Amino acid sequence: MMFWKALRHTVLAASTGLLVTTAAQAQKYRTAAGIRVGGGQYGLTVQQKIFEKTTLEGLGLVSSREVSATVLAERHFGILGPSLNYYFGAGGHVGNHKDTGAFGGADVLVGAEYKIALSPIVLSVDFKPSVEFGSDDWARFPTAFSVRYILVKEKNTSLINRIFGNDKNKPKSKEKTKSKSNTRRGLFDF
């Protein structure tokens, strides 16, 4: 009797864990925006998915003596599913310093991000060394922490939807496939 009770609890816990895990994995995003703090700077960050594992990130940063804008292309790799991943990338920046004027540079980036399960929040930490042109500093090595809010979610492709066929976008016949190809696409529909 005790064996069956323990087995029932184990199966129930495993089933619940599977459902929660698939729900968390299904919550990918296309567009997220938020704040970034670190390296003596603070500002805004916007991340847009452009390919399956590639995003473009724009940073608008301000410090006590300068303003800068950065664009980075980033490649993401899952660690424990899509909720936790690491990424690396490269890009460039331009800005203006109060004392020395305009400057520019090249950046590389290494970081990790975590999508909080069942919420629209993404947390990330990164290391973004840069080489400077037209500045008193020839190189910088800042780290930063970002909090982003998901603006546009990824389409739901969870395990449960694939098993039970709850895909609303799946055409039911060839006629519907032809008619769907003529529909307008939105700004974020790739």
C-alpha positions in Angstrom: 0.0 0.0 0.0 2.8 2.4 0.9 4.6 1.6 -2.4 1.5 2.5 -4.5 1.1 5.8 -2.6 4.7 6.7 -3.1 4.5 5.8 -6.8 1.4 7.9 -7.2 3.1 10.9 -5.6 6.2 10.4 -7.8 4.2 10.2 -11.0 2.1 13.3 -10.0 5.3 15.3 -9.2 7.0 14.2 -12.5 3.9 15.1 -14.5 3.6 18.5 -12.9 7.3 19.1 -13.5 6.9 18.2 -17.1 4.0 20.5 -17.6 5.8 23.4 -15.9 9.0 22.8 -17.9 7.2 22.7 -21.2 5.3 25.8 -20.3 8.5 27.6 -19.5 10.3 26.4 -22.6 7.4 27.6 -24.8 7.8 31.2 -23.6 10.4 32.4 -26.0 10.4 36.0 -27.3 10.9 38.0 -30.4 11.2 41.5 -29.0 12.2 42.6 -25.5 13.0 46.1 -24.1 14.2 47.3 -20.7 17.0 48.9 -18.7 20.7 48.3 -18.5 23.0 49.3 -15.6 26.8 48.8 -15.3 30.2 50.1 -16.1 29.3 53.6 -14.7 26.5 53.8 -17.3 22.8 53.3 -17.4 20.3 53.3 -20.2 17.9 51.4 -22.4 18.2 48.1 -24.2 16.1 46.7 -27.0 16.6 43.2 -28.3 14.9 41.9 -31.6 15.1 38.4 -32.8 16.1 38.3 -36.5 16.9 34.6 -37.0 16.3 31.4 -35.1 19.2 31.9 -32.7 20.3 35.4 -33.6 19.2 38.8 -32.2 20.1 42.4 -32.8 20.5 44.5 -29.7 20.4 48.3 -29.5 21.8 50.1 -26.5 21.3 53.8 -25.6 23.6 54.6 -22.7 24.3 57.7 -20.6 26.9 58.4 -17.9 27.9 61.6 -16.1 30.1 62.8 -18.9 29.0 61.0 -22.1 26.2 59.6 -24.2 26.5 56.6 -26.6 24.5 54.3 -28.8 25.6 50.7 -29.6 24.3 48.0 -32.0 25.2 44.4 -31.5 24.5 41.2 -33.4 24.3 38.3 -30.9 24.1 34.5 -31.3 22.3 32.6 -28.5 22.9 29.0 -27.3 20.6 27.2 -24.8 22.1 25.8 -21.6 19.1 24.2 -20.0 16.4 24.8 -22.6 15.3 28.2 -24.0 14.8 29.8 -20.5 18.6 29.9 -19.7 21.1 30.6 -22.4 24.5 32.2 -23.1 25.3 34.4 -26.0 28.2 36.2 -27.7 28.3 38.8 -30.3 29.9 41.9 -31.8 29.0 45.3 -33.0 30.0 49.0 -32.8 29.1 52.2 -31.0 29.3 56.0 -31.4 28.9 58.7 -28.8 29.8 62.1 -27.5 32.0 62.9 -24.5 31.6 66.3 -22.8 35.3 67.0 -22.7 36.8 65.2 -25.7 33.9 65.3 -28.2 32.7 62.5 -30.6 34.1 59.0 -30.4 33.4 55.5 -31.8 34.5 52.0 -31.4 34.1 48.3 -31.9 32.5 46.0 -29.3 32.4 42.3 -28.5 30.0 40.8 -26.0 29.7 37.6 -23.9 26.7 37.1 -21.6 24.0 34.9 -20.1 20.3 35.5 -19.9 17.5 33.9 -18.0 13.8 34.1 -18.9 11.8 33.9 -15.7 9.3 31.1 -16.0 5.6 32.2 -16.3 6.5 35.9 -16.5 7.4 38.3 -19.3 10.8 39.2 -17.6 14.3 38.4 -19.0 17.4 39.0 -16.8 20.9 39.1 -18.3 24.4 39.9 -17.3 27.2 40.5 -19.8 30.8 41.5 -20.3 31.3 44.0 -23.2 34.9 45.0 -23.9 35.4 47.6 -26.5 38.2 49.3 -28.5 37.8 53.1 -28.7 38.6 55.5 -31.6 38.8 59.2 -30.9 38.7 58.9 -27.1 41.1 59.2 -24.3 40.4 55.6 -23.3 41.7 53.2 -25.9 39.8 50.2 -24.4 37.0 49.6 -21.9 36.0 46.4 -20.1 32.6 47.0 -18.6 30.1 44.5 -17.2 26.4 45.2 -17.0 23.1 43.8 -15.7 19.9 44.2 -17.8 16.2 43.6 -17.0 14.0 43.4 -20.1 10.2 43.1 -20.5 9.0 40.9 -23.4 7.0 43.0 -25.8 6.4 40.4 -28.5 6.3 36.7 -27.6 7.4 33.8 -29.8 4.6 31.6 -31.2 3.7 28.8 -28.8 5.4 25.6 -30.0 5.3 23.7 -26.7 5.4 19.9 -26.4 1.8 19.8 -25.4 0.7 21.7 -28.5 2.7 19.5 -30.7 1.3 16.3 -29.1 -2.3 17.3 -29.0 -2.3 19.3 -32.2 -3.5 22.6 -30.8 -1.7 24.5 -33.5 -4.3 27.1 -34.7 -2.0 28.1 -37.6 -1.9 24.7 -39.1 -3.8 24.6 -42.4 -6.6 22.0 -42.6 -6.7 21.7 -46.4 -4.8 22.8 -49.5 -7.3 25.5 -50.2 -6.7 27.2 -46.9 -2.9 27.1 -47.5 -3.3 29.0 -50.8 -5.7 31.6 -49.2 -3.3 32.1 -46.2 -0.4 33.0 -48.5 -2.3 36.1 -49.6 -2.9 37.5 -46.1 -1.1 40.5 -44.9 1.8 40.0 -42.5 2.5 42.1 -39.5 5.7 44.0 -38.7 7.1 41.2 -36.4 5.8 38.2 -38.5 8.8 36.6 -40.1 
